[in-house]
Amino acid sequence: MRKLFSSVLLVAALSGCTAVGDFFKPYRIDVRQGNFVTQEMVSQLKSGMTRDQVRFVLGTPLVTDVFHSDRWDYIYRFQPGKGSLQERRLTVIFEDGKLARLEGDVRAGEAPSQP
């Protein structure tokens, strides 16, 4: 009788695990990686600025390529605990040591939302 009661209790407990598993999910932290570049920061950049001036405004680039020394990449990745992945990229192109152009997701005319 005791084994039968234990078996019934075990089956009842295991059958409720799927409902409980959907309700109790583990906590997941927000993960931020890279350089967060705002619209205000990009608005401060002007054509002809030196590398030091760009570094002062945007910070040190996350990626500097040895083979393309005139290109700096600012990459930002945000993975919230609940929600979808967000990525932003800004590429700064220099010519003769001066800022020539910007490429990427963040523009001076847009206001990206702070995650």
Secondary structure, 3 states (H helix, E strand, C coil): CHHHHHHHHHHHHHHCHHHHHHHCCCCCCCEEEECCCCHHHHHCCCCCCEHHHHHHHHCCCCEECCCCCCEEEEEEEEECCCCCCEEEEEEEEEECCEEEEEEECCCCCCCCCCC
